[in-house]
Structure formats: C-alpha cells, structure tokens
Amino acid sequence: MRTYHCFWLLFWAGQPHQSFLTPLSKRTSSFPEKEKVLVLSGNSRQDLHRSKRSWMWNQFFLLEEYTGTDYQYVGKLHSDQDKGDGSLKYILSGDGAGDLFIINENTGDIQATKRLDREEKPVYILRAQAINRRTGRPVEPESEFIIKIHDINDNEPMFTKDVYNASIPEMSDVGTFVVQVTATDADDPTYGNSAKVVYSILQGQPYFSVESETGIIKTALLNMDRENREQYQVVIQAKDMGGQMGGLSGTTTVNITLTDVNDNPPRFPQSTYQFRAPESTPLDSPVGRIKANDADVDENAEIEYSITEGDGYDMFGITTDKDTQEGIITVKKALDFESKNLYILKVEATNTHVDPRFLYLGPFKDSATVRIQVEDVDEPPMFSRPAYIMEVKEDVPLNSVIGTVTAQDPDAAKNPVKYSVDRHTDMDRVFNINSGNGSIFTSKPLDRETLLWHNITIIAAEINNPKQSSRVPVFIKVLDVNDNAPEFPMFYETFVCENAKAEQLIQTLSAVDKDDSYNGHQFSFSLAPEAASSSNFTLQDNRDNTAGIFTRKTRYNRHETSTYFLPVVISDNDYPIQSSTETVTIRVCACDHRGKMLSCNAEALIHPTGLSTGALIAILLCIIILLVTVVLFAALRRQRKKEPLIISKEDIRDNIVSYNDEGGGEEDTQAFDIGTLRNPEAIDDNKLRRDIVPETLFLPRRTAAARDNTDVRDFINQRLKENDTDPTAPPYDSLATYAYEGNGSVAESLSSLESVTTDGDQDYDYLSDWGPRFKKLADMYGSMDSDKDS
C-alpha cells in the first residue's frame, strides 16, 4: 500500500486581518519517486488533496512599517511527518533568511525581526524545507513562497523640481498654457490611493490655475500687462490619497515671468525741442538729442527717427543711438549765420517692430517740433579754393610771380587779411608770398631734375585777430626745360681681341637724359672730331638711341697698345640742343679661336672667385692631422688599465669599511648561505667578483677545497690566508666570515654592539698585533680611547 505524506506551511499574518494568498506558478519537483502535496494556508486549514509531485508557489502580504515591540509573526511551517518528537528540523532560506526572517527550527514558526519598508524592497522570495535532524536528509521537497509587503501611505508626493521657471507673453488669452509640474509618490500605485496625487494652487490666484490631475498651469486672468507687473510667484500643492483628508502633501514654487510684446507706441515727453548750434559746427557733428519714451523693452522698444518736413530738411540729419534709443540730430551742410540763423524741423519717432495684433491701440509713432538757432561766431578767412595748383618753368628768373591765392573774412565786418608761407612746408625758402595781395613768387632757382613738385601751405589770417586763420595747400609743379645733356647710363669698358677682324662689333652703346621729353628722346652718336680720322675703331649710329663700336683694322697688338680711349659725342634733339662727350675704354686682350678672352696685359676683367689649389691642399692636410690626433688619443685611452669599482686614496686592503658587515648568526639566512660554511666543497669558484671591473687578463681563482677540514674556524683561517696572499682578492672576506655570529653560534659573538651596556672599558691594543690590514682599525679605536680619556 502506497503511503502519502503532506507538507504544510501555515502562515498567520502579523496584523489582525487575514493574509492574502495567491498561487503563482508551478515547477516540477526533483523528487519524482514520491508524491507529496505542499499546501500554504492562512488561519483556516485547507483540505489536503492528492497531486503529482510538484511545487506550489504562493504569496502572502505583510504590512510595512510595523511599529510593535515584538517580532512580527509571519506564519508557521509544518510537515505531516512531524510527530512532535523533535526529530524534524525546519530550515528557511532565501531573501533575508536568518537576518530579516527567522524560523524556529523545532516549531516552524517564522517571524520578521525588523521593520519592513516596501519602498526599499517590495517582495521577498523564501524557500522552506523540513529535514531529519538525525540524518540531515530532507523529508519533504523544498517549497518556495513569496512575501509581498503591503503598502501603507508613508511617503508624501515629491516634485521633480524644487523651483520651476516659466514665461508667457503678456496680454495672453485666458487658458494659455504656462508650464506643467509633476510630482511622484513612492507608495504603491497599484494598491489603494496612497500614490494617487491631486494638484491644487495655494498661491497665484486669480492670475493662474492648475489642473488637478495633470499639473498643467494656465492663465486665469485676461490682459495681464507686463508694464504693470512682470513677475508672479505661484505655489502648487500635490496631495496623495486623491486629495482626501489625511493624505500627505508636498509643494513647489513656480516663478512665472511675463515677456514683453509691442503693445505700447513711442511717445515724446514734450512737443517742442530747442537747440543752439554755432555756425562753425563741423559737418556730421551732433547738434542735440531727443528721445521718445516706449514702455516696452528690447526689440519692441526700438525706435527709428526721421525728419519729415521743415525748412532745414536738407541741412540736418537724424540717426538713432542703438544703446539709448535716442535721436541724434547732426549737421549735413555748413551753417552760415549771415545766410540763415533759424531752422524749424518736424521729427517723427516710429517703432521698427510692430505687432499687428495691437494696431487697434493706435498708431505706433509720434512726432515733435525741433527749433535750431544758429549762433554767429568770428570765422577765419576763407580761401576762394580748397586747394591751388600752379606751374612754373625750372629756368624762371628769381622773384618771378607764379600765381596768386585769395582769401576774405566771411563775417559782416570783412576784416582785412594778410598772407604768409608755412615754413614747415618750405624749409629751403624756395618760395615767398606778398602778404597783401597773396601773389607767390620764387626766391631760389628751381631744378626739375632735383624736385618735380613743391607742396607748400599758405596761411591767411585776420589782421585785427591773427588767431583767426586758415590754411590752404598749394601744389607747384616745376616744368622741364632742356638743360641737361645726354650721357652714358654706365661706364663702358670693353675689350678687343688681338686676332679680331675688321668691321667686327665689339660694343653697343646707349644713352640717358635727365630731362623730360614730351615726344620721347632722340639721341645721336658720333666720334669726337679729334678721333674721327685717326681712331682704330669706327662708330655707327643705329638711329634707335643706340650705337655700335666696330673694329677698323684686322689684328691688334697688346704689347704695342694695350688700351684705347674712344671719345663719343652724344646729342639730343630738343631745344636748345644739349650734347656731351663720353669716353669708352677698350682693352686689347688675347683670345681663343672662338673670341673668348684669355688674358690682357692689364688687370683681368674677370676675376675668379673660388679657392686656389694650394689653399684646398692646406685645408685637407689640416683635416687629416686632426683625424690622426683623435685616433691616437682613442687608442691610448683603450690601453689604459681598468680601474676597480672601489676607489680609495689609500691602500684598498686598509679600508675599514669592508669590515662593518656583520652577520646575523646562524639564524640569519638572508645575508649568507650557511651551507657554504658547513660544506666547503659546495663553493662555486667560478663566480665573478662584483666589487671590481671584470678583468679578462685574470682567470677565476681556483683554491683547493679543504676536504678533511671540518672545523669552521680552521676553514676561516685557511680562507683568510689565501686572500692575504692573493693580489686580486678584495680587502674583505667574500664568504662573510662573521656569519656565525648570533644566538647559538659556536664561535660566540664578535660584535661590539653590546659593549656599550657594560661598565668595563674594552682593550683594543691587540689590534696592533694583527698586521697592517687592521692598522686603521687600531688607530681609530686608539684615538677614540685617547679622546675619551682626555
């Protein structure tokens, strides 16, 4: 007969009401050989029923934030195989088992040890099992169940922002969207109304309203004017429990700014403006400023000014100062008190950005009258022209008048004027002026080839008031006359070959003239009369302002005549005709068959610029000597004997530093290998020394191992003797002969560290008997003793 067992999980809620149990899902058990039923029940026991081996997942609820002093009771775990004799043991595992949830292993009672917060963890998954206390084997399959924390309203709504900022245009319609605020509640939104938030407005009425469910803030008042009030502070409350009494709430602040629209036209604060302007006011200078007020801001307050009518419409202009929005009245034409002393203008101010929605409020412009009074001033003399241009020939006689300037006083008094030359513009005093009539005349000769233009300044001042003066530039051009003869542009020096043939061209000549020719220069070339018949060369005029020199005979002898001087006459065709005689130097040189010059009896015309062969050889020898010196120096350096790494001014074997490395005794295995002392045969004689530079000339020393010597002291003495007789040995024992120092050492302690604790003085006289190696040590301790005695 098949036996059936039942596994009970009995749960009691920690609160007076019944726990809620809900089956979730099923999973196949790992115990297919038996069929068990796992039942989770509340206070009332459910009937058992047979089923295939399976897991039944269940969930139940516990209230969060339990405030009792005792542990909160969760439920009871019970198996039908529990006979009450304590043979079964109940085990709980999973989320919080053993810490947050504990179970009585004998009775199966489950309790919660701490306050549960749903917002920290809403669900706990636990597993329950009953095992045989003696064998430790499970008597029931493991059952998994869920504990879901029952929410209470313990969290108030929280807004996503502490302060909201929003803006809307002024004059907006009622119901215009402003901003949406959002509050969240950490409580469970699926259970009750703990997380159901309702919005309300605490401050900001009657200007704004808020939708209770969405948190959308809208305008509630018509025609809110920014010019009356620009900033509004609205306080919004979010309350849970659907806004019912007892719900928790939170608040936030919304700062709302009304932005400007162009709903105000510009207005002049007065209808008439009065300004005064001296008649000497420069062009484009400001006369005065006017401003139309506009209650709007930014681009809505931008104003454009214009002069619409008036008798000074063309005399004045007006511009807008973009920073201050003022109208700046400026002078467009020169003012003259004697001609007109009063101008009346009509100025209009208009908004540059007009909003068609507010045209019904009236025209967005305004006008005002501007009266400008011109004041009389004592003006300086005025020249008849802004500048004068005069011409004069360069050969004009001194004190010749070249032109006249005129100036007069523009005032009604018509004061007489005197003239003068600004000597800063005529430092050489080439010109002068008649102070009465303004006629300019020369005082020094002129030369066009030296200076073509003379730019001087004439000053006209009132005789009664010399401070009233004015200036005018006078540009004087010096006209050319043919007073310069043509000449060679350079010094011509050429050569003729000894083997030259007759009628051979050896040089082409050209000419220049400092004078200016309106039709272009035309030069003529000819030999001087004294050279025309007797010269060994001929001259041919090419009629293009050039001429060619040709040989007259065949072959020249440089030993007879080495240099020829050929006089050439150059003439121009201007009036009066100017001519000059220039000389061409011709040298006779030896040439090859191609006519290339080889040498001349005089100084060569072409000079080599490179270095001579002797100089190059000297430089090369210096380089070779320097290289040989460097090589010899490097070879001597290589032959020097390598120095040991340990360098001392005295004998290295007398250096006391090599004896300050004490060992740590037999127990110190870090500084030496005790096996070396116990087994001398294990010494590796092939190891290189590290205190001197490796020397390839010396082979590693090999010493016979003391096979029959088992006494450590004899071994040390033997090694010391070997090192004393070895010239390549270092000044200390490479085997750390003091390594036996320490506790348990057969050689006892050789250290003097403990000597400071004794009252008796040490006697180091025996160090003098140890030989020259310990001489410095004996001197050092002897000096210390002597110092101590003194």
C-alpha positions in Angstrom: 0.0 0.0 0.0 1.4 3.3 -1.1 1.8 5.9 1.7 1.3 9.7 1.1 2.9 12.5 3.2 1.8 16.1 3.3 4.0 19.2 3.9 2.1 22.1 5.5 3.1 25.7 5.5 0.8 27.6 7.9 1.0 31.4 7.8 -0.5 33.9 10.2 -0.4 37.5 9.3 1.2 39.8 11.8 -1.9 42.0 11.7 -5.5 41.2 12.9 -6.8 40.8 9.4 -6.3 37.7 7.3 -3.3 37.3 5.0 -3.9 37.2 1.3 -2.7 34.1 -0.5 -2.4 33.7 -4.2 -1.0 30.8 -6.2 1.6 32.0 -8.8 3.1 29.1 -10.8 4.2 25.5 -10.8 7.6 23.8 -11.2 8.4 20.1 -11.5 9.9 18.7 -8.3 13.3 16.9 -8.0 11.6 14.1 -6.1 9.7 12.1 -8.7 9.7 8.9 -6.8 7.2 10.2 -4.3 4.0 12.2 -4.5 3.6 15.0 -1.9 1.2 17.8 -1.5 2.5 21.3 -0.4 -0.2 23.5 0.9 0.1 27.1 2.2 -2.8 28.1 4.3 -4.0 31.0 6.5 -5.7 30.7 9.8 -8.2 28.2 8.4 -6.7 24.8 7.4 -7.4 23.8 3.8 -8.3 20.2 2.8 -5.4 18.2 1.5 -5.7 16.7 -1.9 -3.5 14.3 -3.9 -1.5 15.5 -6.8 1.7 14.7 -8.7 4.9 15.8 -7.0 5.0 19.5 -7.8 5.8 22.9 -6.2 3.1 25.3 -5.5 4.3 28.9 -5.3 2.3 31.1 -3.0 2.4 34.7 -1.9 1.1 36.5 1.1 1.2 40.0 2.4 2.8 41.7 5.4 2.3 45.3 6.4 5.3 47.6 6.1 6.5 49.9 8.9 5.5 47.5 11.7 5.7 49.5 15.0 5.3 46.7 17.5 8.0 45.9 20.1 7.9 42.2 19.4 8.9 40.5 16.2 6.2 40.5 13.6 4.7 37.0 13.2 4.7 35.7 9.6 3.5 32.1 9.7 4.2 28.5 10.6 5.9 25.8 8.7 4.6 22.2 9.4 5.0 18.8 7.9 2.6 15.8 8.4 5.7 13.7 9.2 6.3 15.9 12.2 5.3 13.6 15.1 6.2 16.2 17.7 9.2 14.3 19.0 11.7 16.9 17.7 13.1 14.6 15.0 12.4 17.1 12.3 14.2 20.4 11.7 12.8 23.3 9.8 15.1 25.3 7.6 14.4 28.7 5.9 16.5 30.2 3.1 16.2 32.9 0.5 15.9 36.7 0.7 16.5 37.9 4.3 16.5 34.4 5.8 18.4 34.3 9.0 18.6 38.1 9.3 15.3 39.7 8.4 13.2 36.5 8.7 14.0 33.8 11.3 12.4 30.4 11.8 12.1 28.3 14.9 13.7 25.1 13.7 11.6 23.0 16.1 8.1 24.5 15.7 8.4 26.0 12.2 7.3 29.5 13.4 8.5 32.3 11.0 8.9 35.9 12.3 10.2 39.2 10.8 12.8 40.8 13.0 12.9 44.3 11.5 10.6 46.9 10.2 9.9 46.3 6.5 9.8 49.1 4.0 8.1 48.4 0.7 9.9 51.3 -1.0 13.3 49.6 -0.2 12.2 46.0 -1.2 8.6 45.1 -2.1 8.9 41.4 -2.5 10.9 38.7 -0.7 11.3 35.1 -2.1 11.9 32.4 0.5 12.4 28.7 0.5 11.2 26.3 3.3 12.3 22.8 3.9 12.0 20.1 6.6 14.9 17.7 7.2 15.6 14.8 9.5 17.6 16.1 12.4 19.5 12.9 12.8 20.3 12.0 9.2 20.2 15.5 7.8 18.2 14.3 4.8 15.1 16.2 3.6 11.8 14.6 4.4 9.9 17.0 2.2 10.9 18.7 -1.0 11.9 22.3 -0.8 9.0 24.8 -1.2 9.3 28.3 -2.5 6.9 31.1 -1.5 6.7 34.9 -1.8 6.2 37.5 0.9 4.8 40.8 -0.6 5.0 43.9 1.6 1.7 45.5 2.0 2.0 49.3 1.3 0.9 52.0 3.7 0.8 55.7 2.9 4.1 56.7 4.4 5.6 58.8 1.5 4.5 62.3 0.6 4.4 63.4 -3.0 7.7 64.9 -4.3 8.0 67.3 -7.2 10.7 66.7 -9.8 12.0 70.3 -9.2 12.1 72.5 -6.2 11.5 75.6 -8.3 10.0 75.8 -11.7 10.7 78.8 -14.0 8.3 79.7 -16.9 7.4 82.6 -19.0 4.5 83.6 -21.2 3.8 86.7 -23.3 1.9 89.5 -21.7 -1.7 90.1 -22.8 -2.2 86.3 -23.3 -5.7 84.9 -23.5 -7.3 83.0 -20.6 -6.3 79.4 -20.6 -2.9 79.9 -22.2 -0.6 77.0 -21.2 2.2 78.1 -18.9 4.1 75.0 -17.6 3.3 71.5 -16.3 4.6 70.5 -12.9 5.0 66.8 -11.9 5.0 65.1 -8.5 5.8 61.5 -7.8 4.8 59.3 -4.8 7.0 56.4 -3.7 4.0 54.5 -2.4 2.4 51.6 -4.3 0.3 53.0 -7.1 -1.5 49.6 -7.5 -2.8 49.5 -4.0 -5.3 52.0 -2.7 -5.0 55.7 -3.2 -1.6 56.1 -1.4 0.1 57.2 -4.7 -2.9 59.0 -6.3 -1.8 62.6 -6.5 -4.1 65.7 -6.9 -2.7 69.2 -7.7 -4.0 72.4 -6.3 -2.9 76.0 -6.3 -2.1 77.6 -2.9 -0.8 81.0 -4.2 -1.1 82.7 -7.5 -4.9 83.2 -7.8 -6.7 84.8 -9.6 -4.0 85.1 -12.2 -3.3 81.4 -12.7 -5.0 78.0 -12.3 -3.8 74.4 -12.2 -5.4 71.2 -13.5 -5.9 68.8 -10.5 -4.9 65.6 -12.3 -2.2 66.8 -14.8 -0.5 69.6 -13.0 -0.8 71.9 -16.0 -0.7 75.6 -15.1 -2.7 78.0 -17.2 -3.5 81.7 -17.2 -6.8 82.6 -15.5 -6.9 86.4 -16.0 -7.3 88.4 -19.2 -4.9 91.1 -20.4 -2.1 90.7 -17.9 0.1 93.7 -18.6 3.9 93.4 -18.1 4.2 97.1 -17.7 2.1 96.8 -14.6 3.5 93.6 -13.2 6.2 91.4 -14.6 6.9 88.7 -12.0 4.5 86.2 -10.4 5.2 83.5 -7.8 2.8 80.6 -7.8 2.8 77.8 -5.1 1.4 74.4 -6.2 0.5 71.6 -3.8 0.5 67.9 -4.6 -1.6 65.8 -2.2 -1.9 62.0 -2.2 -4.9 59.9 -1.2 -6.7 61.5 -4.1 -6.7 64.8 -2.2 -8.7 63.4 0.7 -8.2 64.5 4.3 -5.3 62.8 6.0 -3.3 62.5 2.8 0.3 63.6 2.6 1.3 66.6 0.5 4.3 68.4 -1.0 4.7 71.9 -2.5 6.7 73.6 -5.2 7.2 77.1 -6.4 6.7 78.3 -9.9 8.3 81.6 -10.9 6.4 83.0 -13.9 7.6 85.9 -16.0 5.5 87.9 -18.4 7.5 88.6 -21.6 7.1 91.8 -23.5 5.0 92.4 -26.6 4.8 95.6 -28.5 1.6 96.9 -27.1 2.9 100.5 -26.3 3.6 103.1 -29.0 6.6 105.6 -28.6 5.7 109.0 -27.1 7.7 112.2 -27.0 7.6 113.7 -23.5 7.4 117.2 -25.0 6.1 118.6 -28.2 8.9 121.1 -28.9 12.7 121.0 -28.5 15.1 123.9 -28.7 18.8 123.6 -29.7 21.6 126.1 -30.5 24.4 125.5 -33.0 27.4 127.7 -33.8 27.8 128.4 -37.4 31.2 126.9 -37.2 29.9 123.5 -36.3 31.7 120.8 -38.4 29.8 118.6 -40.7 28.3 115.4 -39.2 28.7 116.9 -35.7 25.8 116.4 -33.3 23.6 119.4 -32.5 21.3 117.8 -29.9 19.5 114.6 -28.8 15.8 113.9 -28.5 14.1 110.7 -27.1 10.6 109.2 -27.4 9.7 107.0 -24.4 8.5 103.5 -25.0 7.2 101.3 -22.1 8.2 98.1 -24.0 11.7 96.6 -23.8 14.2 95.0 -26.1 13.3 95.0 -29.8 9.8 96.1 -29.0 11.2 99.4 -27.8 13.5 100.0 -30.8 12.7 103.4 -32.4 13.6 104.9 -35.8 13.8 108.7 -36.1 13.3 110.7 -39.2 12.9 114.4 -40.3 9.6 114.5 -42.2 9.4 118.3 -43.0 10.8 121.7 -42.2 12.9 124.5 -43.8 16.1 122.7 -42.7 15.2 119.3 -44.2 18.4 119.2 -46.3 20.6 121.0 -43.7 20.3 118.5 -40.9 20.0 114.7 -40.4 19.0 112.4 -37.6 20.2 109.0 -36.6 19.3 106.5 -33.8 21.6 105.6 -30.9 21.1 101.9 -30.6 22.2 101.8 -27.0 20.0 104.6 -25.6 17.3 104.7 -28.4 17.8 108.5 -28.7 17.6 110.5 -31.9 20.9 112.4 -32.7 20.5 115.5 -34.8 23.6 116.2 -36.9 24.7 118.9 -39.4 24.7 117.8 -43.0 25.6 121.1 -44.6 27.8 124.0 -43.4 25.9 126.6 -41.3 26.1 130.3 -42.1 24.7 132.7 -39.6 24.8 135.5 -42.2 22.6 133.5 -44.6 20.1 131.9 -42.1 20.0 131.8 -38.4 16.9 129.7 -37.5 15.7 126.3 -38.7 12.4 124.6 -37.8 12.2 120.8 -38.2 9.5 118.2 -37.7 10.9 114.9 -36.3 8.9 111.6 -36.2 9.6 108.5 -34.0 8.4 105.1 -35.2 8.7 101.6 -33.7 10.7 99.3 -36.0 8.9 96.1 -34.9 5.1 96.5 -34.9 2.7 93.7 -33.7 -0.4 93.7 -35.9 -2.5 92.3 -33.0 -2.2 95.6 -31.2 -2.7 98.1 -34.0 -6.1 98.9 -32.6 -4.3 100.6 -29.7 -3.3 103.5 -32.0 -0.5 104.4 -34.4 2.8 103.3 -33.2 4.6 106.6 -33.9 4.8 110.1 -32.6 6.1 113.5 -33.8 7.7 116.6 -32.3 9.0 120.0 -33.4 12.7 120.9 -33.2 13.9 124.5 -33.4 17.6 125.0 -34.1 19.1 128.5 -33.6 22.4 129.2 -35.5 24.8 131.4 -33.5 27.2 133.8 -35.0 31.0 133.3 -34.5 34.1 135.1 -35.6 35.1 132.9 -38.5 38.6 132.7 -40.0 39.3 133.9 -43.6 38.0 131.6 -46.3 40.1 130.9 -49.4 38.4 131.0 -52.8 39.5 127.5 -53.5 40.1 124.4 -51.3 43.5 123.9 -53.0 45.6 125.6 -55.6 47.7 124.0 -58.4 50.4 126.1 -60.1 53.1 125.5 -62.8 56.4 127.2 -63.3 59.4 126.5 -65.6 62.6 125.5 -63.9 64.6 128.3 -65.6 62.3 131.1 -64.4 64.2 134.1 -63.1 64.2 134.8 -59.3 61.3 136.8 -57.8 59.0 135.8 -60.7 55.4 135.6 -59.7 54.0 132.1 -60.4 50.4 132.5 -59.1 48.0 134.2 -56.6 45.8 133.0 -53.7 42.8 134.9 -52.4 41.0 134.8 -49.1 38.5 137.0 -47.3 36.7 137.3 -44.0 33.3 135.7 -44.2 31.9 137.8 -41.3 30.0 141.0 -41.9 32.9 143.1 -40.6 35.1 141.9 -43.6 38.3 142.4 -41.7 41.5 142.7 -43.9 43.6 139.5 -44.4 47.4 139.0 -44.6 49.2 136.0 -46.2 52.2 134.0 -45.2 54.0 130.8 -46.2 54.1 128.0 -43.6 57.8 127.5 -43.4 57.4 123.9 -42.1 56.3 123.1 -45.7 59.1 125.2 -47.3 62.2 124.6 -45.3 64.5 125.8 -48.0 62.6 129.0 -48.5 62.2 128.4 -52.3 59.0 130.5 -52.4 57.7 133.6 -50.9 54.3 135.4 -50.9 53.1 139.0 -50.9 51.3 139.4 -47.6 48.9 141.9 -49.0 47.7 140.5 -52.3 48.6 136.8 -51.9 50.9 136.6 -55.0 53.5 133.8 -54.8 57.0 134.3 -56.3 60.3 132.4 -56.4 63.2 133.2 -54.2 65.6 130.5 -55.2 66.4 128.7 -58.5 64.3 125.7 -59.4 65.5 122.3 -60.8 63.0 119.9 -62.1 65.5 117.0 -62.0 66.1 117.6 -58.3 62.4 118.1 -57.2 59.5 117.9 -59.5 56.7 119.0 -57.1 56.7 121.6 -54.3 53.8 121.2 -51.8 53.6 124.3 -49.7 50.9 125.7 -47.4 49.7 129.3 -47.4 48.2 130.9 -44.2 45.6 133.6 -44.3 45.0 135.4 -41.0 42.9 138.4 -40.0 45.0 141.5 -39.3 42.8 142.5 -36.3 42.7 139.0 -34.9 45.6 136.8 -36.1 44.2 133.8 -34.2 41.5 133.6 -36.8 43.5 132.0 -39.6 43.0 129.3 -42.2 45.3 127.3 -44.4 45.2 126.1 -48.0 47.6 123.7 -49.8 49.4 125.0 -52.9 50.9 122.4 -55.3 53.6 123.8 -57.6 54.8 121.7 -60.5 58.2 122.6 -62.0 58.1 122.3 -65.8 61.1 120.9 -67.6 63.4 122.8 -69.9 66.2 121.1 -71.9 69.1 122.0 -69.6 70.8 118.5 -69.3 73.0 116.8 -71.9 72.6 113.1 -72.6 75.1 110.7 -71.1 76.1 107.1 -70.9 73.9 105.1 -68.4 77.1 103.4 -67.2 80.9 103.3 -67.5 81.7 101.4 -70.7 84.9 99.3 -70.6 85.2 96.6 -73.2 87.9 94.6 -74.9 89.1 93.7 -78.4 90.9 90.5 -79.3 94.3 90.6 -80.8 93.1 88.3 -83.6 90.0 90.5 -84.3 88.9 91.0 -87.8 87.9 94.4 -89.4 84.3 95.6 -89.1 83.7 93.4 -86.1 81.2 94.7 -83.4 82.8 94.9 -80.0 80.3 97.1 -78.0 76.8 98.5 -78.2 76.2 101.9 -76.6 73.1 103.6 -75.2 72.3 107.0 -73.5 70.0 108.6 -70.9 68.8 112.1 -70.4 67.6 113.6 -67.1 65.3 116.0 -69.0 61.7 115.1 -69.8 60.8 114.9 -73.5 57.2 115.1 -74.5 57.8 113.2 -77.8 60.4 110.9 -76.4 64.2 111.2 -76.6 66.1 111.0 -79.8 69.9 110.7 -79.4 72.6 110.9 -82.0 76.1 109.3 -81.6 79.4 110.3 -83.3 83.1 110.1 -82.7 84.7 113.2 -81.4 86.4 115.2 -84.2 89.9 114.5 -83.0 89.3 110.7 -83.1 87.1 110.6 -86.2 90.0 110.1 -88.7 92.8 108.6 -86.6 90.9 106.1 -84.5 91.4 102.3 -84.9 87.7 102.0 -84.4 84.5 103.3 -86.1 81.1 104.3 -84.6 77.8 103.5 -86.2 74.6 105.3 -85.1 71.7 102.9 -85.2 69.1 105.7 -85.1 67.3 104.0 -82.2 69.1 105.7 -79.4 71.9 103.1 -79.6 75.2 103.0 -81.4 77.8 100.2 -82.2 81.6 100.3 -82.0 83.3 98.3 -84.8 87.0 97.5 -85.4 88.6 99.4 -88.3 91.5 97.0 -88.9 92.5 93.4 -88.6 94.6 92.3 -85.7 95.7 94.3 -82.7 98.9 94.0 -80.7 98.5 94.4 -76.9 102.3 94.7 -76.5 102.3 97.8 -78.6 99.0 99.4 -77.4 97.1 97.7 -74.5 94.3 100.3 -74.0 92.4 102.6 -76.3 90.2 105.5 -75.2 87.5 106.3 -77.6 85.7 109.7 -77.2 82.0 109.6 -78.2 79.7 112.7 -78.7 76.1 112.3 -77.7 73.4 114.9 -78.6 69.7 115.3 -78.1 67.1 116.8 -80.5 65.4 119.2 -78.0 65.7 123.0 -77.9 68.2 124.1 -77.1 70.3 121.2 -78.2 72.5 119.7 -75.5 75.5 117.4 -76.1 78.3 115.8 -74.1 81.4 113.8 -74.8 81.8 110.4 -73.1 84.8 108.0 -73.2 84.8 104.3 -73.9 87.7 102.3 -72.7 88.8 99.4 -74.9 91.5 96.9 -73.8 93.4 94.6 -76.2 93.4 91.0 -74.9 94.5 87.6 -76.1 91.5 85.4 -77.1 91.0 81.9 -78.3 89.7 81.0 -81.8 86.1 81.5 -80.6 86.8 85.0 -79.4 86.7 84.2 -75.7 89.1 86.4 -73.7 92.1 84.6 -72.2 94.3 87.4 -70.7 95.0 91.0 -71.1 98.2 93.0 -70.5 96.3 95.0 -67.9 94.3 93.7 -64.9 92.0 91.0 -65.9 88.4 91.9 -66.3 87.1 88.7 -65.0 88.3 87.6 -61.5 88.0 84.0 -60.2 86.0 83.8 -57.1 86.9 80.2 -56.0 89.8 79.0 -53.7 93.2 78.2 -55.1 94.5 74.6 -55.3 97.2 75.4 -52.7 94.5 76.6 -50.2 92.5 73.4 -50.7 95.5 71.2 -50.1 96.4 73.1 -46.9 92.8 72.6 -45.6 92.9 68.9 -46.5 96.2 68.4 -44.6 94.8 70.1 -41.5 91.8 67.8 -41.5 94.0 64.7 -41.9 96.2 65.8 -39.0 93.2 66.4 -36.8 91.8 62.9 -37.6 95.1 61.2 -36.8 95.3 63.0 -33.5 91.8 61.8 -32.5 92.6 58.2 -33.4 95.8 58.2 -31.4 94.1 59.6 -28.4 91.4 57.0 -28.6 94.0 54.2 -28.8 95.8 55.4 -25.8 92.6 55.5 -23.8 91.9 51.9 -24.7 95.3 50.7 -23.5 94.9 52.2 -20.0 94.3 49.6 -17.3 90.7 49.4 -16.0 90.3 50.8 -12.5 88.4 48.8 -9.8 85.0 49.9 -8.9 86.0 50.5 -5.3 88.4 53.5 -5.4 90.2 54.8 -2.4 93.1 57.2 -1.9 94.8 54.7 0.4 95.6 51.1 0.2 92.3 49.3 -0.5 93.2 46.5 1.9 93.4 49.1 4.7 89.9 50.3 4.2 87.9 49.6 7.4 84.6 50.0 5.6 84.9 46.4 4.3 84.7 45.0 7.9 81.4 46.6 9.0 79.1 43.9 7.5 78.3 41.8 10.5 76.3 38.6 10.0 73.1 37.8 11.9 74.3 34.5 13.4 73.2 31.0 12.4 69.6 32.0 12.5 70.1 34.8 9.9 69.5 33.1 6.5 69.1 36.3 4.5 72.7 37.5 4.3 74.6 34.3 3.7 74.3 30.6 2.9 75.1 28.5 5.9 75.5 25.5 3.7 78.7 27.1 2.3 80.3 27.0 5.7 79.1 23.6 6.6 80.1 22.1 3.2 83.2 23.9 1.8 83.1 21.7 -1.3 79.9 23.5 -2.4 81.7 26.8 -3.1 81.4 27.9 -6.7 84.9 29.3 -7.5 83.7 30.4 -11.0 81.5 33.2 -9.7 82.7 36.7 -10.7 83.5 39.3 -8.2 81.2 42.3 -8.1 83.4 44.9 -6.4 85.9 45.4 -9.3 85.6 45.7 -13.0 85.8 42.2 -14.6 89.3 41.7 -15.9 89.8 39.3 -18.8 93.5 39.1 -18.2 93.0 37.3 -14.8 91.3 33.9 -14.9 89.0 32.9 -12.0 90.9 31.7 -9.0 90.6 28.1 -8.0 91.6 27.0 -4.5 91.7 23.5 -3.2 88.8 22.7 -1.0 89.6 21.6 2.5 88.1 18.2 2.2 89.5 16.9 5.5 88.8 20.2 7.4 85.6 20.0 9.4 86.3 22.8 11.8 84.8 26.1 10.8 87.5 28.2 12.5 90.2 26.4 10.6 88.3 26.8 7.4 88.0 30.6 8.0 91.7 30.9 8.8 92.6 29.0 5.6 90.4 31.3 3.5 91.9 34.4 5.2 95.4 33.2 4.4 94.5 32.6 0.8 93.1 36.1 0.4 96.1 37.7 2.1 98.5 36.1 -0.5 96.2 36.8 -3.5 96.9 40.2 -5.1 93.5 40.2 -6.8 91.5 39.5 -3.7 89.3 42.2 -2.2 90.0 43.8 1.2 87.3 41.7 2.9 86.2 38.1 3.2 83.8 37.4 0.4 82.4 34.5 2.3 81.2 36.8 5.2 83.3 35.1 7.8 81.2 36.7 10.6 78.1 34.9 9.5 78.3 32.6 12.6 77.6 35.5 14.9 74.2 35.3 16.8 72.4 33.1 19.2 73.6 29.6 19.2 76.8 30.3 17.3 79.7 28.0 18.1 82.2 30.9 17.5 80.3 33.0 20.0 79.6 36.8 19.4 82.2 39.0 17.9 80.0 42.1 17.9 80.8 45.2 20.0 77.2 46.4 19.9 76.6 45.1 23.5 79.8 46.6 24.8 78.2 50.0 25.4 76.0 48.4 28.1 78.9 47.2 30.1 80.7 49.2 32.7 84.2 48.0 31.8 86.3 49.5 29.1 87.5 47.4 26.1 91.2 47.0 25.4 91.9 47.1 21.7 95.7 47.1 21.9 95.8 43.6 20.5 94.6 45.1 17.1 98.1 46.4 16.6 99.4 42.9 16.5 97.1 41.8 13.7 99.1 43.3 10.9 98.8 46.2 8.5 95.3 45.3 7.5 94.0 46.3 10.9 96.2 49.3 11.4 93.4 51.8 10.7 91.1 50.0 13.0 93.7 50.1 15.8 94.3 53.8 15.1 90.6 54.6 15.2 89.8 52.8 18.4 93.1 54.1 20.0 92.2 57.7 19.1 88.7 57.1 20.5 90.1 55.9 23.7 92.5 58.8 23.9 89.7 61.2 23.3 87.6 59.6 25.9 90.5 59.8 28.4 91.1 63.4 27.7 
